[in-house]
């Protein structure tokens, strides 16, 4: 991907992230204290600046950041001469990463990142710049056996405007990260997971992704754009390999150039957006998909999807699914229900049909569970519960899908849902 003259983790490491109610953080650290040792540092506050560009061209698996430790939170402006460590992390499989590090000034790190023109198979068409940032108070615990734990409190998120960090939000809850050098089955990690279970810890997305989620909401709020009221979701599904995930940027270029007849990038939302969530699927045999959705902090919602139907489209694609979707608060009876947790991340654009004003999302996403990944393109429309509206939406989704598979033959129509994929993993 790129060469660094710094330190590299030779064998990779496994990382797992959790969030707990801050009122129980002391209980958790008390549970792990008998077999761990706190490591105290004068500078306890991590300042982390994540690099990307406006099109989010960095692949899902790659993270490029600058990090330093200080005696307080990020105060807004970053000086180019301030010492940071440049880190490049590549997720070689879900949760399993390799990291390269190199010390420098923030200015030298910016200059190095600006030279990058390709990452994995993804072209980088504009310079990588400071994009979002976090700061938080971190405590380290050494556990031994190649395992350590970090506990992060008061996690704050920022959007970068040049060298200035603009506050977006403070996260609700305390983050716990478990890092093991020896992979699965680590005895020390097992003890830590028992302590996490005792304080009702939940899996949580990366801080970078949480920052992207907040940025999405900021951009949507600023644009005034909101999804239409709907009862029915109609979407096509196309499989692809990770090396072709850049197709979202190619498709955006097609809409911008007018190559997709009667469709354009939605003017009120011209951005390429990136976001992610943890979904806990609750399996049943009645054909209804039930999942608990975890985004930022401790917030959770509950989604059901039913009445699944494969649309008989005019082009014989056979990959367009129609179903009803409802979302509401999580019933108390399901809050601790055991299921399979899937991490989903996606990049998407919003397009509009010029002749009707109807809008659609075009997205590439990656679903991850244990060591498995699935990449898909989804083209989605939302419709009210009326036959005419649903038919019109299905026709538009079919038109957009036919364009995509004709131009990009590596896209393969599929009926496979995320729940079915998750069930198939032994």
C-alpha positions in Angstrom: 0.0 0.0 0.0 2.7 2.5 1.1 6.0 2.4 2.8 6.8 3.8 6.3 10.2 3.9 7.9 8.6 3.4 11.3 7.7 0.6 13.7 5.3 -2.1 12.4 3.3 -4.7 14.3 4.8 -7.9 12.8 2.0 -10.4 13.5 -1.1 -8.1 13.6 -3.4 -7.9 16.6 -7.0 -8.3 17.4 -9.0 -5.4 18.7 -12.5 -5.5 20.2 -14.4 -2.4 21.2 -17.2 -2.1 23.9 -19.2 0.6 25.6 -20.5 0.6 29.1 -22.5 3.0 31.2 -20.0 5.4 32.8 -21.5 4.8 36.2 -20.2 1.2 36.0 -16.7 2.0 34.7 -15.3 1.8 38.3 -17.0 -1.6 38.7 -15.4 -2.8 35.5 -11.9 -1.7 36.5 -12.3 -3.2 39.9 -13.2 -6.6 38.3 -10.0 -6.6 36.2 -7.7 -5.2 38.8 -6.8 -8.6 40.4 -5.1 -9.7 37.1 -4.1 -6.4 35.5 -1.8 -3.5 36.3 -2.8 0.2 35.6 -0.1 2.1 33.7 0.0 5.7 34.7 1.2 8.5 32.4 1.4 12.3 32.9 -0.3 13.0 29.6 -3.5 11.1 29.8 -5.5 12.7 27.0 -5.3 11.3 23.5 -5.7 13.7 20.5 -6.4 11.8 17.3 -6.8 13.4 13.9 -8.2 11.2 11.1 -7.3 11.8 7.5 -9.5 11.4 4.5 -10.9 13.5 1.6 -14.3 14.9 0.8 -15.1 11.8 -1.3 -14.2 9.3 1.4 -11.8 7.5 -0.9 -9.9 5.7 1.8 -11.0 2.0 1.7 -13.1 0.7 4.6 -10.2 -1.4 5.8 -7.6 1.4 6.1 -7.2 4.1 8.8 -4.7 6.9 8.6 -4.3 9.1 11.6 -2.0 11.4 13.6 -2.0 10.9 17.4 -0.4 12.5 20.4 -1.0 12.5 24.2 -1.4 15.7 26.1 -2.5 17.0 29.6 -6.0 18.0 28.5 -8.5 17.9 25.7 -7.9 19.1 22.2 -8.3 22.9 22.4 -9.2 23.7 18.8 -6.2 24.7 16.7 -3.4 22.3 15.8 0.1 23.8 15.3 2.1 22.4 12.3 5.2 22.0 14.5 3.5 20.0 17.2 4.9 16.5 17.5 2.5 13.6 16.5 2.8 10.0 15.6 1.6 9.0 12.2 -0.2 5.7 12.2 -1.5 3.6 9.3 -3.8 0.7 10.3 -4.9 -2.0 7.8 -7.6 -4.4 8.9 -6.4 -7.7 7.3 -9.6 -9.4 8.5 -12.5 -8.1 10.7 -11.0 -7.0 14.0 -7.5 -8.1 13.1 -5.1 -5.3 12.2 -1.6 -4.4 11.2 -0.2 -1.0 12.2 2.7 1.1 11.0 4.0 4.1 13.0 6.3 7.0 12.3 7.0 10.0 14.5 7.0 13.5 13.0 5.5 16.9 13.2 1.9 17.5 12.2 3.1 19.4 9.2 5.4 16.5 8.0 2.5 14.1 8.5 0.2 16.3 6.4 2.8 16.5 3.7 3.3 12.7 3.6 -0.4 12.0 3.5 -0.9 14.5 0.7 1.5 12.4 -1.6 -0.7 9.3 -1.5 -2.4 8.6 -4.8 -3.5 5.0 -4.3 -4.4 2.9 -1.2 -4.9 -0.8 -1.8 -6.9 -0.8 -5.1 -8.6 2.5 -4.4 -7.4 5.6 -6.4 -7.0 8.7 -4.2 -7.9 11.6 -6.5 -7.6 14.5 -4.1 -5.2 15.0 -1.1 -5.9 13.3 2.2 -6.4 16.0 4.8 -7.4 16.3 8.5 -11.0 15.4 8.4 -12.4 14.5 11.8 -10.9 14.2 15.2 -11.4 12.9 18.8 -10.0 13.6 22.2 -10.5 11.6 25.3 -9.0 10.6 28.7 -7.3 7.2 28.4 -6.2 4.7 31.1 -4.1 1.7 30.1 -4.1 -1.7 31.8 -1.5 -4.3 31.2 -2.8 -7.8 31.5 0.0 -9.9 30.1 -0.1 -12.8 27.7 0.0 -10.3 24.8 -3.2 -8.5 26.0 -3.9 -5.0 27.2 -7.0 -3.0 27.9 -7.7 0.7 27.5 -10.5 2.6 29.1 -11.6 5.9 27.5 -13.7 8.5 29.2 -15.2 11.8 28.1 -14.8 11.0 24.4 -15.3 14.2 22.3 -15.8 14.4 18.6 -14.7 17.2 16.2 -14.9 18.0 12.5 -11.8 19.5 11.1 -11.9 22.8 9.2 -8.3 23.2 8.0 -6.2 23.0 11.2 -9.1 23.9 13.5 -11.1 21.2 15.4 -14.8 22.2 15.6 -16.7 20.3 18.4 -19.6 18.1 17.3 -20.6 16.0 20.3 -19.5 14.2 23.5 -20.2 10.5 23.6 -22.5 9.0 26.2 -20.7 6.2 28.0 -17.2 4.8 28.7 -15.4 2.9 25.9 -13.3 -0.2 26.6 -10.9 -1.6 24.0 -9.4 -5.1 24.3 -6.2 -5.6 22.3 -4.6 -9.1 22.0 -1.4 -9.9 20.1 -2.0 -13.6 20.1 -5.4 -13.6 18.5 -8.5 -15.7 19.5 -8.6 -17.9 22.5 -6.4 -15.7 24.7 -6.9 -16.7 28.3 -6.5 -13.1 29.6 -8.9 -11.8 27.1 -11.5 -14.4 28.3 -11.3 -13.0 31.8 -11.8 -9.5 30.5 -14.8 -10.5 28.5 -16.3 -12.0 31.6 -15.9 -8.7 33.4 -17.4 -6.8 30.4 -20.4 -9.2 30.5 -20.9 -8.4 34.2 -21.3 -4.7 33.5 -23.6 -5.2 30.5 -21.0 -4.0 27.9 -22.2 -3.7 24.3 -20.0 -3.8 21.1 -19.4 -0.4 19.7 -18.1 1.0 16.4 -14.7 2.6 15.9 -14.3 6.2 17.1 -13.6 7.3 13.5 -16.9 5.8 12.3 -18.8 7.4 15.2 -17.2 10.8 14.1 -18.4 10.1 10.5 -21.9 9.4 11.7 -22.0 12.7 13.5 -20.6 14.4 10.4 -23.4 12.9 8.3 -26.1 14.2 10.7 -24.4 17.6 10.7 -24.4 17.8 6.8 -28.0 16.5 6.6 -29.1 19.1 9.2 -27.3 21.9 7.3 -28.9 20.8 4.0 -32.4 20.5 5.4 -32.7 17.2 3.4 -34.7 14.4 5.1 -35.8 11.0 3.9 -39.5 10.9 2.7 -42.2 9.3 4.8 -42.4 5.7 3.9 -43.7 2.3 4.9 -42.1 0.2 2.2 -38.4 -0.3 1.4 -37.4 -1.4 -2.1 -33.7 -2.1 -2.8 -31.5 -4.1 -5.1 -28.5 -6.0 -3.9 -25.2 -6.6 -5.9 -22.2 -8.5 -4.7 -18.7 -7.3 -5.3 -15.2 -7.9 -4.0 -13.4 -5.6 -1.6 -11.0 -4.6 -4.3 -13.9 -3.0 -6.3 -15.3 -0.9 -3.4 -14.2 2.2 -5.2 -17.2 1.7 -7.6 -19.2 4.1 -5.4 -16.9 6.9 -6.6 -17.2 5.7 -10.2 -21.0 5.7 -10.0 -21.0 9.2 -8.5 -18.9 10.3 -11.5 -21.6 8.7 -13.8 -24.3 10.8 -12.2 -22.3 14.0 -12.3 -21.5 13.5 -16.0 -25.1 12.9 -17.0 -24.4 9.3 -18.0 -27.5 8.0 -16.1 -30.5 9.3 -18.1 -32.9 11.5 -16.1 -30.9 11.1 -12.8 -28.6 13.4 -11.1 -26.8 13.9 -7.7 -29.4 15.4 -5.3 -28.4 19.1 -5.2 -29.3 19.5 -1.5 -27.1 16.6 -0.6 -24.1 16.5 -3.0 -21.7 14.8 -0.5 -20.3 11.3 -0.4 -21.3 10.2 3.1 -19.9 7.4 5.3 -21.3 5.9 8.4 -21.6 2.6 10.4 -23.5 0.8 13.0 -23.5 -2.5 15.0 -26.6 -4.6 14.3 -27.5 -7.4 16.6 -29.7 -9.9 14.7 -32.3 -11.9 16.7 -33.0 -15.0 14.7 -36.5 -16.6 14.3 -38.1 -18.9 11.7 -41.2 -16.7 10.9 -39.5 -14.8 8.1 -39.4 -11.5 10.0 -36.0 -9.9 10.4 -35.5 -8.5 13.9 -32.5 -6.5 14.8 -31.2 -4.1 17.5 -29.3 -1.2 16.0 -26.4 0.4 17.9 -25.0 3.7 16.6 -23.3 6.2 18.9 -22.9 5.9 22.6 -25.5 3.9 24.5 -28.4 4.6 22.1 -30.2 1.6 20.6 -33.3 1.2 18.3 -35.2 -1.8 17.2 -36.1 -2.6 13.6 -38.4 -5.3 12.1 -38.6 -6.1 8.4 -41.3 -8.4 7.1 -43.4 -9.2 4.1 -40.3 -9.8 1.9 -41.0 -10.1 -1.8 -38.7 -10.4 -4.8 -39.8 -7.8 -7.4 -40.5 -9.2 -10.9 -38.6 -6.4 -12.7 -38.7 -5.7 -16.4 -35.0 -6.5 -16.9 -35.0 -9.9 -15.2 -32.5 -8.8 -12.6 -34.1 -10.9 -9.8 -32.3 -9.0 -7.1 -34.8 -6.3 -6.1 -36.4 -6.9 -2.7 -39.5 -5.2 -1.4 -40.5 -5.3 2.3 -42.0 -3.3 5.1 -39.8 -1.8 7.7 -40.6 -0.4 11.2 -38.2 1.2 13.7 -38.9 1.9 17.3 -37.4 1.8 20.8 -36.0 -1.5 22.0 -38.5 -3.5 24.0 -37.2 -4.1 27.5 -37.7 -7.9 26.9 -35.1 -7.8 24.1 -32.4 -5.5 25.5 -30.2 -8.4 26.7 -31.3 -11.0 24.1 -28.5 -13.0 22.6 -28.0 -12.7 18.9 -25.2 -12.3 16.4 -23.6 -8.8 16.2 -22.7 -7.6 12.7 -20.8 -4.5 12.0 -22.0 -2.7 8.9 -20.2 0.3 7.3 -21.3 2.1 4.2 -20.5 4.9 1.8 -23.4 6.4 -0.1 -24.7 9.1 -2.3 -28.2 10.5 -2.8 -29.5 10.8 -6.4 -32.7 12.4 -7.7 -34.9 11.5 -10.7 -35.2 14.9 -12.5 -38.7 14.2 -14.0 -40.3 13.2 -10.7 -38.1 14.6 -7.9 -38.0 11.1 -6.2 -34.7 10.4 -4.4 -32.7 7.2 -4.0 -29.6 6.2 -2.2 -26.7 4.4 -3.9 -24.3 2.8 -1.5 -21.4 0.3 -1.1 -21.3 -1.4 2.2 -19.2 -4.0 4.0 -20.7 -6.3 6.6 -18.3 -8.0 9.1 -18.8 -10.9 11.5 -15.8 -12.6 13.2 -13.3 -13.2 10.4 -15.8 -12.9 7.5 -16.7 -9.9 5.3 -19.3 -9.3 2.6 -19.2 -6.4 0.2 -22.4 -5.3 -1.5 -23.8 -2.4 -3.6 -27.4 -1.5 -2.6 -29.7 0.8 -4.5 -32.6 1.8 -2.3 -35.8 3.6 -2.7 -38.5 4.4 -0.1 -42.2 4.5 -0.8 -45.5 5.1 0.9 -48.0 2.2 1.2 -49.7 2.6 -2.2 -49.4 0.3 -5.2 -48.7 3.1 -7.6 -45.9 4.6 -5.5 -44.3 1.2 -4.8 -44.4 0.2 -8.5 -42.8 3.5 -9.6 -40.0 3.2 -7.0 -39.3 -0.4 -8.0 -39.1 0.6 -11.7 -36.6 3.3 -10.9 -34.5 1.0 -8.7 -34.5 -1.5 -11.6 -33.3 1.2 -14.1 -30.5 2.3 -11.8 -29.5 -1.3 -11.1 -29.4 -2.2 -14.8 -27.1 0.7 -15.5 -24.7 -0.4 -12.7 -24.4 -4.0 -13.8 -24.1 -3.2 -17.4 -21.3 -0.7 -16.9 -19.5 -2.6 -14.1 -19.6 -6.3 -14.9 -17.9 -7.2 -11.6 -21.2 -6.4 -9.9 -23.3 -9.6 -9.4 -27.0 -9.5 -8.7 -28.0 -11.4 -5.6 -31.0 -12.0 -3.3 -28.7 -12.6 -0.3 -29.7 -10.5 2.7 -27.4 -9.7 5.6 -29.4 -11.9 7.9 -29.1 -14.9 5.5 -25.4 -14.3 5.1 -25.0 -14.1 8.9 -27.0 -17.3 9.4 -24.7 -19.1 6.8 -21.5 -18.5 8.9 -20.9 -21.5 11.1 
